[in-house]
Amino acid sequence: MIGCSQASDGQPLPGDGTAARPRPARPPLLCLSQSFAPSTAPTAIRASKLLRNLAAQWDITVVTETAPAQDCAAMHVEVVRARRPRRLLALLRRLRLDRLLEILLWPDESIFWVIPAVLAGRRLARQRSAQAIVVFMMPYSSGLAGIALRRLTGLPLILNLDDSPTCSDMHPHFPTRLHYRMARALEDLYARRADEIVYVSQANLQAVMSRLPGLDPARFHLVRYGADAGAVASPSPRDDFEIAYVGAMSGWWSLIDADDGRLRRAYRAWGRLGRHEVAVLDQRTSSPAVIGRAILDALGEHPDWDGRVRLAIYGNPYPAALVARALADAGVDRVVEVADPVPHERVAGILARADLLFLTLPRRVDGSRGGRISAKTYEYLATDRPILAALPRGENWDYLTGKPGVWLVEPDDHAGMREAIAELAGAKFAGHARSFDRSGLREELSYANRARQFAAVIDAAIGR
């Protein structure tokens, strides 16, 4: 196994033998992923899991901005820093000019990483005789580096879009109508310039294909997120019932009941000035408010459960003061606990010990179908735990339909949530905690399987 060598700011480590190393038996592959393990961003997890499996057949070089973990398997990881005007950005944020940054920084703040990534990628492609370039996005600016490298090196390019730039679940609004049109144009450019393009959502893939009927549909590929089965453990041995949610909820501000002053209202109006909305999402359903009320209703029906049923949120990045105020204003603070982000290697243990796993996506106010499918969907299915999925109709709902041990409800259906919680908590307290055999899904969900699908895409790009 080739050890992991690390470099910073595009410079190889002294003595890493890059220049003198003979061409390995495994064909070399150059990968760009601005975020990488140990980051807990979904793109970082996906990229690191796929590449660790692909390393069995490819000699992989990764260009990233994330300092890697000590054990990065059989890969060469080179850390390349973005050249951000940090002081200027910090000053504008202190002056509360985030709206200006939102308008000017396009496609996103990672644009400052593009040129350093291109310079490092071109050098590494030449030094390591790469046969193809793979780019993992989000953020979306990384794709520009991939297109530039394709032009500079002539190597085939595979672009992996974890979430579509025009997915209205991920991006329900844009700073202006022009920004929305630019996002569509950028995504179409990626589809035209890449030799192969990978999506994690069938709905988003189909939407882009329908916009570009002249492109060969064989260049579009669906490779979903995956999940390696963790250790199967018994639910909590304590005499309580824990409902676990792993990840960041985004609807905290929607729970706060405040009588804002004139200045604050003017600032909010400035933040919305010129905004182009493509979908209206009920952000309250991306919070613990609805399920918190459902827990309280279940406790009202079963007073002896008081203090024994709670929702535990693992992975909150928002300020503690904001979270505490939101929970209090929503009236659910006594049944909801919120913890900071946890390393990804701890997630499997958290899921395995929970009594019920909770998943929610924001309700689409107009009732239209959603195209987003959460990465948590696959991680939850890799366990034997019951799953309560509060989702709008769409791809995520369709994917979970018929899967064992899944309770599907609308994001604002607190009565449906109460029924599921009462049924499952009652079973545990009666000594019959529920679990479900999903062993038949393990091969489909595994990152080894996803890596085989991705390897076929790389082979297709080189074959073209």
Secondary structure, 3 states (H helix, E strand, C coil): CCCCCEEECCECCCCCCCCCCCCCCCCEEEEEECCCCCCCCHHHHHHHHHHHHHCCCCEEEEEECCCCCCCCCCEEEEECCCCCCHHHHHHHHHCCCHHHHHHHCCCCHHHHHHHHHHHHHHHHHHHCCCCCEEEEECCCCHHHHHHHHHHHHCCCEEEEECCCCCCCCCCCEECCHHHHHHHHHHHHHHHHHCCEEEECCHHHHHHHHHHCCCCCHHHEEECCCCCCCCCCCCCCCCCCEEEEEECCCCCHHHHCCCCCCHHHHHHHHHHHCCCEECCCEEHHHHCCHHHHHHHHHHHHHCHHHCCCEEEEEECCCCCHHHHHHHHHHHCCCCCEEEECCCCHHHHHHHHHHCCEEEEECCEECCCCCECCCCHHHHHHHCCCCCEEEECCCEHHHHHHCCCCCEEEECCCCHHHHHHHHHHHHHHHHCCCCCCCCCHHHHHHHCHHHHHHHHHHHHHHHHHC
